[in-house]
Each structure stands twice: as structure tokens, then as C-alpha cells.
Amino acid sequence: MLRRSLLATPLLLPLPARAQDRFPNRPIRLVIPVAVAGVTDIVGRILAEGMASILGRPVVAENIAGAGSTVAAAAFQRTPADGYTLFIATNNHSVMKAIYPQIPFDPVADFVPLALVARQPFVLAVHPDVPARDVPELLAWLKAQGEAANYGAANPGGSNHMAGEQFRQRAGVTFTIVPYRAAAASVQDLVAGRVNLTVDSPTMLLPLIRDGRVRGLAVSTETASALVPGLPSLAEAGIAGYDMTVYQILFARPGTPPEVLATLQEAARKAIAEPGFAQRLASVGCEPWPESSPAAASAVLAADIARMAPVVSAMKLSPG
């Protein structure tokens, strides 16, 4: 009787978590704060594919461009802190609060770093009609032209806008910055000769340099880059202290459950560590960082905020 009773009694073993309670159990949204075909868009989509294969759920990219990434950042801040919406930022993240003080969120406190994704040098390029074959010749020409020289840039706070502001201030030259809704449009006008120079992604500029449609003079990183062989850095060419290393950082919302953050961090780490990831980045002029950890992402963001603060201050923007 005792044996029969034991057999009839169900064992109270712990049950596995229900599938619908596991993270993720539906697609994840990746907010990209730039237009399609920009370098951060391309990097974000490469990362999304890698993370999707690891997580077993789609990671769907959504572009929300405008106002130096603040439109996308505001949309991201309105989403639940559940890990199902992520945000990939670039250098304009570090200056958005200084340029747009009215935004109701903080670029550091209201974003949780998950991974430092990629880095890239920008390229200083001029239209072939500009009589400059190197940086010293360009500086001499700019000093003669003054505000008659035009520089093409994306929205205020965009990476190539801040690259131009830093160039103008550190080189001690004057030119007129012409704003565009997207960096690609400024490059199109550079090719057409409607602007004289820009500092932007090799993803867009290198094919044009090879075809002779624009002329590359230097890279924006502190030293020369193997990603853009044959060009000196602006610092090496005489503009002391110039550094504009373009980066991408993946963020989640504060308040996301710790176990969800851990899952997302691990998925991002594995995706970035895949050999194919570095190969795909190289095809668009980017490379992974030596370390992709959340701590490394926080350090890069903090250093960029400190470096760009005096640049923004010198711009003497109107409040609001």
C-alpha cells in the first residue's frame, strides 16, 4: 500500500521557467539615430544580425534621424525598461546635452552601456578645385578665403559637424559650416563643388577619393590609421591635439532587470568577438575596439565628453 501511494504521488520537482517568461521571447528593436547608409546605421545593422543569431530572436533596426540624435534618444527614453528596445549611439551622444540643453534626459545617467562596438577614423577631404594637396596648403587657402570657404556638415551635434568645429578651432581658420539633414547630402554637394571641404566617414569618401572625385588630405584620429592607408593624421599634419575617433556604443534603458542586461551584454560581446564581425566592419572602414565591455564604453564616452566640452563652449551657442 505504501509503495502504491508513493508511486501515485507526483514528485514536487522545480519546474523549468515557461518559454514565454524567458528573455527574449519576441523581437528586439534597435533604435539607430542616423539616416540609412550612414556608418552608424551600417555598424548597427551588422551588430543586430550578430546578436539576433545568438539570442535566437530578430533584432530589428529602426532609423530615427534628426537634431543630433536627440529625436531618437527621446523616442528611446519613452520605451519600457525591459531590454526589448536598445539604442546605438555615436559621438554626437557626448555633446547632445551641451548643444540641446532643453532635452529632458541625460546622455550618461539615462543610458546603460552594454558594449563598445566599433571605431573609425574620419577623413578630411576637399573638392578637386581647392588648390591644396596637403593640410598646410589647405590651411593657407582657408586663411585667404575666410568665410567664403564652405564646409558641409550634418545636423548640429553630428559627428562630422563636431569634426569641423574642432578643426576650425584648433587650426585657427575660418569657414562657413553649411548644415544638411544627413551627412550623405553634404558629401554629394562636396562632389558637386557646392561645398569645399568636409570631414566624414571613409565609408562614403574613400570610393570618391579613389575615383578622383574628391581629394583626401588626412585622417581625423590622433595617429595615422591602417584603415585609411597613405594619409597622415591631422595631428601629425600640424593641428596639435586634434582627435576625432568615431565610435558606436550600444545602450539599454536604466531599470532594465539585471538578468536581462547580462543576457544582452553577453550577446553583444559574443557578436563582436566573432571573426566575421571584424571582417564586415573592415569592409566599411571600421574595426572593433580592443575591449568591448560596458566599462570600456563608459570610459570612452566620459573621455569624449571631456574632450568636446571646450569645443562646444567655444561655439557660443544661444541658450535653449
PEDA-V54324 format. One record per residue. N is the residue number from 0. PHI is phi in whole degrees, -180 to 180 (999 if undefined). OMEGA is omega in radians with two decimals (999 if undefined). NEAR is the number of other C-alpha atoms within 8 Angstrom. Layout:
BEGIN
n:N phi:PHI omega:OMEGA near:NEAR
n:N phi:PHI omega:OMEGA near:NEAR
END
This chain:
BEGIN
n:0 phi:999 omega:-3.14 near:4
n:1 phi:-63 omega:-3.13 near:5
n:2 phi:-64 omega:3.14 near:6
n:3 phi:-65 omega:-3.14 near:7
n:4 phi:-66 omega:3.12 near:8
n:5 phi:-65 omega:-3.13 near:7
n:6 phi:-67 omega:-3.08 near:7
n:7 phi:-82 omega:-3.09 near:6
n:8 phi:-89 omega:3.14 near:6
n:9 phi:-67 omega:3.10 near:5
n:10 phi:-76 omega:-3.10 near:4
n:11 phi:-91 omega:3.12 near:4
n:12 phi:-87 omega:3.10 near:4
n:13 phi:-63 omega:-3.12 near:4
n:14 phi:-90 omega:3.07 near:4
n:15 phi:-65 omega:3.10 near:4
n:16 phi:-61 omega:3.11 near:6
n:17 phi:-64 omega:-3.09 near:6
n:18 phi:-56 omega:-3.09 near:6
n:19 phi:-73 omega:3.12 near:5
n:20 phi:-93 omega:-3.12 near:7
n:21 phi:-79 omega:3.07 near:8
n:22 phi:-104 omega:-0.12 near:6
n:23 phi:-91 omega:3.08 near:9
n:24 phi:-117 omega:3.08 near:9
n:25 phi:-157 omega:-3.12 near:6
n:26 phi:-61 omega:3.08 near:10
n:27 phi:-107 omega:-3.13 near:13
n:28 phi:-101 omega:3.07 near:11
n:29 phi:-113 omega:3.13 near:14
n:30 phi:-83 omega:3.13 near:14
n:31 phi:-114 omega:-2.96 near:17
n:32 phi:-87 omega:3.12 near:16
n:33 phi:-133 omega:-3.14 near:13
n:34 phi:-72 omega:3.09 near:11
n:35 phi:-60 omega:3.07 near:7
n:36 phi:86 omega:2.98 near:6
n:37 phi:-71 omega:-3.05 near:10
n:38 phi:-62 omega:3.13 near:9
n:39 phi:-67 omega:3.04 near:12
n:40 phi:-62 omega:-3.11 near:13
n:41 phi:-65 omega:3.12 near:10
n:42 phi:-61 omega:3.13 near:11
n:43 phi:-60 omega:-3.13 near:12
n:44 phi:-71 omega:3.05 near:9
n:45 phi:-62 omega:3.12 near:11
n:46 phi:-64 omega:-3.13 near:13
n:47 phi:-59 omega:3.12 near:13
n:48 phi:-64 omega:3.14 near:10
n:49 phi:-65 omega:3.14 near:12
n:50 phi:-68 omega:3.13 near:13
n:51 phi:-61 omega:-3.13 near:11
n:52 phi:-67 omega:3.13 near:9
n:53 phi:-82 omega:-3.09 near:9
n:54 phi:-80 omega:-3.12 near:8
n:55 phi:77 omega:3.09 near:6
n:56 phi:-137 omega:3.10 near:11
n:57 phi:-64 omega:2.96 near:11
n:58 phi:-115 omega:-2.93 near:12
n:59 phi:-99 omega:-3.14 near:9
n:60 phi:-78 omega:3.08 near:11
n:61 phi:-136 omega:-3.14 near:8
n:62 phi:-86 omega:3.05 near:12
n:63 phi:-132 omega:-3.06 near:12
n:64 phi:-92 omega:3.01 near:12
n:65 phi:132 omega:3.02 near:12
n:66 phi:53 omega:3.05 near:9
n:67 phi:57 omega:3.12 near:13
n:68 phi:78 omega:-3.05 near:16
n:69 phi:-72 omega:3.12 near:11
n:70 phi:-65 omega:3.12 near:12
n:71 phi:-67 omega:-3.14 near:14
n:72 phi:-63 omega:3.11 near:10
n:73 phi:-67 omega:3.09 near:10
n:74 phi:-63 omega:3.11 near:8
n:75 phi:-62 omega:-3.12 near:11
n:76 phi:-66 omega:3.13 near:9
n:77 phi:-87 omega:-3.10 near:6
n:78 phi:-93 omega:3.11 near:7
n:79 phi:-63 omega:3.11 near:8
n:80 phi:-86 omega:-3.07 near:12
n:81 phi:-123 omega:3.12 near:10
n:82 phi:86 omega:-3.10 near:14
n:83 phi:-91 omega:2.98 near:10
n:84 phi:-131 omega:3.12 near:14
n:85 phi:-116 omega:-3.08 near:14
n:86 phi:-138 omega:3.06 near:13
n:87 phi:-112 omega:-3.04 near:14
n:88 phi:-114 omega:3.02 near:14
n:89 phi:-124 omega:-2.96 near:11
n:90 phi:-59 omega:3.14 near:12
n:91 phi:-64 omega:3.08 near:13
n:92 phi:-61 omega:-3.05 near:10
n:93 phi:-75 omega:-3.09 near:12
n:94 phi:-116 omega:-3.01 near:13
n:95 phi:-61 omega:-3.11 near:14
n:96 phi:-71 omega:3.13 near:11
n:97 phi:-71 omega:-3.10 near:8
n:98 phi:-86 omega:-3.14 near:10
n:99 phi:-121 omega:-3.04 near:8
n:100 phi:-63 omega:-3.12 near:9
n:101 phi:-78 omega:-3.10 near:6
n:102 phi:-64 omega:-3.01 near:9
n:103 phi:-90 omega:3.12 near:4
n:104 phi:-143 omega:-3.09 near:7
n:105 phi:-108 omega:-3.09 near:9
n:106 phi:-64 omega:3.12 near:10
n:107 phi:-104 omega:-3.02 near:6
n:108 phi:-65 omega:-3.04 near:7
n:109 phi:-99 omega:3.12 near:10
n:110 phi:-139 omega:-3.14 near:11
n:111 phi:-104 omega:-3.13 near:10
n:112 phi:-66 omega:3.04 near:13
n:113 phi:-106 omega:-3.09 near:15
n:114 phi:-165 omega:2.94 near:15
n:115 phi:-93 omega:-2.84 near:16
n:116 phi:-92 omega:-3.01 near:13
n:117 phi:-152 omega:3.05 near:13
n:118 phi:-142 omega:-3.05 near:12
n:119 phi:-159 omega:2.95 near:12
n:120 phi:-80 omega:2.92 near:16
n:121 phi:-91 omega:-3.10 near:14
n:122 phi:-123 omega:2.97 near:14
n:123 phi:-82 omega:-3.10 near:13
n:124 phi:-132 omega:3.11 near:14
n:125 phi:-127 omega:3.02 near:13
n:126 phi:-71 omega:-3.10 near:14
n:127 phi:-57 omega:3.11 near:9
n:128 phi:-74 omega:3.10 near:5
n:129 phi:-73 omega:-3.05 near:8
n:130 phi:-80 omega:-3.13 near:8
n:131 phi:-142 omega:3.11 near:8
n:132 phi:-105 omega:3.10 near:8
n:133 phi:-152 omega:-3.06 near:8
n:134 phi:-66 omega:3.10 near:12
n:135 phi:-57 omega:3.10 near:8
n:136 phi:-66 omega:3.09 near:10
n:137 phi:-65 omega:-3.14 near:12
n:138 phi:-63 omega:3.11 near:10
n:139 phi:-63 omega:3.13 near:8
n:140 phi:-66 omega:3.14 near:10
n:141 phi:-64 omega:3.13 near:12
n:142 phi:-65 omega:3.10 near:9
n:143 phi:-76 omega:-3.08 near:6
n:144 phi:-82 omega:-3.08 near:9
n:145 phi:64 omega:-3.05 near:10
n:146 phi:-71 omega:3.07 near:8
n:147 phi:-71 omega:3.08 near:7
n:148 phi:-79 omega:-3.08 near:12
n:149 phi:-115 omega:3.11 near:12
n:150 phi:-120 omega:-3.14 near:13
n:151 phi:-88 omega:-3.10 near:18
n:152 phi:-143 omega:3.07 near:17
n:153 phi:-80 omega:-3.09 near:15
n:154 phi:-49 omega:3.06 near:13
n:155 phi:-51 omega:-3.10 near:11
n:156 phi:97 omega:3.09 near:13
n:157 phi:-65 omega:-3.04 near:13
n:158 phi:-59 omega:-3.09 near:12
n:159 phi:-77 omega:3.00 near:12
n:160 phi:-64 omega:-3.12 near:14
n:161 phi:-69 omega:3.04 near:11
n:162 phi:-62 omega:3.12 near:11
n:163 phi:-68 omega:3.11 near:13
n:164 phi:-62 omega:3.13 near:10
n:165 phi:-64 omega:3.12 near:10
n:166 phi:-63 omega:-3.11 near:10
n:167 phi:-61 omega:-3.09 near:11
n:168 phi:-72 omega:-3.08 near:9
n:169 phi:-73 omega:-3.14 near:10
n:170 phi:-84 omega:-3.14 near:8
n:171 phi:69 omega:3.13 near:6
n:172 phi:-117 omega:3.12 near:10
n:173 phi:-125 omega:2.97 near:10
n:174 phi:-156 omega:-3.12 near:13
n:175 phi:-93 omega:3.09 near:9
n:176 phi:-87 omega:-3.13 near:10
n:177 phi:-101 omega:-3.08 near:9
n:178 phi:-82 omega:3.07 near:10
n:179 phi:-130 omega:3.10 near:11
n:180 phi:-69 omega:-3.14 near:8
n:181 phi:-145 omega:-3.12 near:11
n:182 phi:-62 omega:-3.13 near:13
n:183 phi:-59 omega:3.13 near:8
n:184 phi:-68 omega:3.11 near:9
n:185 phi:-68 omega:3.11 near:15
n:186 phi:-67 omega:3.08 near:12
n:187 phi:-60 omega:3.12 near:8
n:188 phi:-74 omega:3.02 near:11
n:189 phi:-64 omega:3.11 near:16
n:190 phi:-61 omega:-3.12 near:10
n:191 phi:-77 omega:3.14 near:7
n:192 phi:86 omega:3.13 near:9
n:193 phi:-79 omega:2.93 near:7
n:194 phi:-125 omega:-3.02 near:14
n:195 phi:-93 omega:-3.06 near:13
n:196 phi:-155 omega:3.01 near:12
n:197 phi:-159 omega:2.98 near:15
n:198 phi:-123 omega:-3.04 near:12
n:199 phi:-153 omega:-2.98 near:13
n:200 phi:-68 omega:3.01 near:11
n:201 phi:-63 omega:3.06 near:12
n:202 phi:-55 omega:3.12 near:9
n:203 phi:-90 omega:-2.95 near:10
n:204 phi:-87 omega:-3.05 near:13
n:205 phi:-60 omega:3.09 near:8
n:206 phi:-59 omega:3.13 near:8
n:207 phi:-73 omega:3.08 near:10
n:208 phi:-66 omega:3.14 near:11
n:209 phi:-63 omega:-3.13 near:7
n:210 phi:-82 omega:-3.13 near:7
n:211 phi:77 omega:-3.11 near:8
n:212 phi:-83 omega:2.95 near:10
n:213 phi:-138 omega:-3.11 near:14
n:214 phi:-118 omega:3.09 near:11
n:215 phi:-85 omega:-3.10 near:10
n:216 phi:-116 omega:-3.06 near:13
n:217 phi:-166 omega:3.02 near:14
n:218 phi:-106 omega:-2.99 near:15
n:219 phi:-89 omega:-3.11 near:17
n:220 phi:-76 omega:-3.03 near:15
n:221 phi:-63 omega:3.09 near:13
n:222 phi:-128 omega:3.10 near:9
n:223 phi:-59 omega:-3.05 near:12
n:224 phi:-121 omega:3.07 near:11
n:225 phi:-66 omega:3.12 near:5
n:226 phi:-72 omega:3.11 near:9
n:227 phi:-132 omega:-3.05 near:11
n:228 phi:-65 omega:3.05 near:7
n:229 phi:94 omega:-3.14 near:4
n:230 phi:-114 omega:3.04 near:11
n:231 phi:-75 omega:2.99 near:11
n:232 phi:-83 omega:3.08 near:14
n:233 phi:-61 omega:3.11 near:17
n:234 phi:-64 omega:3.12 near:14
n:235 phi:-67 omega:-3.12 near:11
n:236 phi:-85 omega:3.01 near:10
n:237 phi:119 omega:3.14 near:8
n:238 phi:-100 omega:-3.01 near:11
n:239 phi:-60 omega:3.06 near:8
n:240 phi:80 omega:-3.11 near:7
n:241 phi:-75 omega:3.04 near:13
n:242 phi:-156 omega:3.06 near:9
n:243 phi:-135 omega:3.03 near:10
n:244 phi:-83 omega:-3.11 near:11
n:245 phi:-82 omega:-3.08 near:11
n:246 phi:-133 omega:2.98 near:11
n:247 phi:-129 omega:3.11 near:14
n:248 phi:-125 omega:3.10 near:14
n:249 phi:-95 omega:-3.09 near:13
n:250 phi:-125 omega:2.89 near:13
n:251 phi:-118 omega:3.13 near:15
n:252 phi:-83 omega:2.95 near:14
n:253 phi:-59 omega:-3.11 near:9
n:254 phi:92 omega:3.06 near:6
n:255 phi:-64 omega:-3.11 near:11
n:256 phi:-54 omega:-3.08 near:9
n:257 phi:-56 omega:-3.12 near:6
n:258 phi:-69 omega:3.08 near:6
n:259 phi:-71 omega:3.08 near:11
n:260 phi:-58 omega:-3.13 near:12
n:261 phi:-62 omega:3.12 near:8
n:262 phi:-63 omega:-3.13 near:9
n:263 phi:-69 omega:3.11 near:10
n:264 phi:-61 omega:-3.13 near:11
n:265 phi:-68 omega:3.11 near:8
n:266 phi:-64 omega:3.11 near:11
n:267 phi:-65 omega:3.14 near:13
n:268 phi:-60 omega:-3.13 near:11
n:269 phi:-65 omega:-3.14 near:10
n:270 phi:-63 omega:-3.13 near:12
n:271 phi:-70 omega:-3.12 near:13
n:272 phi:-77 omega:3.14 near:8
n:273 phi:-63 omega:3.12 near:8
n:274 phi:-55 omega:-3.14 near:6
n:275 phi:-64 omega:3.13 near:6
n:276 phi:-66 omega:3.13 near:13
n:277 phi:-63 omega:3.14 near:12
n:278 phi:-65 omega:3.14 near:8
n:279 phi:-69 omega:3.08 near:9
n:280 phi:-63 omega:-3.12 near:14
n:281 phi:-60 omega:-3.12 near:10
n:282 phi:-67 omega:3.10 near:7
n:283 phi:-118 omega:3.04 near:9
n:284 phi:78 omega:3.13 near:11
n:285 phi:-123 omega:3.06 near:12
n:286 phi:-151 omega:3.04 near:10
n:287 phi:-71 omega:3.00 near:12
n:288 phi:-77 omega:3.06 near:9
n:289 phi:-59 omega:3.10 near:4
n:290 phi:-134 omega:-3.09 near:7
n:291 phi:-109 omega:-2.97 near:13
n:292 phi:-64 omega:3.05 near:10
n:293 phi:-57 omega:3.12 near:11
n:294 phi:-65 omega:3.10 near:7
n:295 phi:-65 omega:3.11 near:11
n:296 phi:-62 omega:3.13 near:14
n:297 phi:-62 omega:-3.12 near:9
n:298 phi:-66 omega:3.13 near:8
n:299 phi:-65 omega:3.13 near:8
n:300 phi:-64 omega:-3.14 near:9
n:301 phi:-63 omega:3.14 near:9
n:302 phi:-65 omega:-3.13 near:8
n:303 phi:-70 omega:3.08 near:10
n:304 phi:-60 omega:-3.13 near:10
n:305 phi:-65 omega:-3.11 near:8
n:306 phi:-71 omega:-3.04 near:8
n:307 phi:-89 omega:-3.12 near:10
n:308 phi:-56 omega:3.13 near:10
n:309 phi:-69 omega:3.09 near:8
n:310 phi:-65 omega:3.13 near:11
n:311 phi:-66 omega:-3.14 near:12
n:312 phi:-60 omega:-3.12 near:8
n:313 phi:-71 omega:3.10 near:6
n:314 phi:-73 omega:3.09 near:7
n:315 phi:53 omega:-3.13 near:6
n:316 phi:-73 omega:3.04 near:7
n:317 phi:-71 omega:3.13 near:4
n:318 phi:-63 omega:3.11 near:4
n:319 phi:95 omega:999 near:5
END
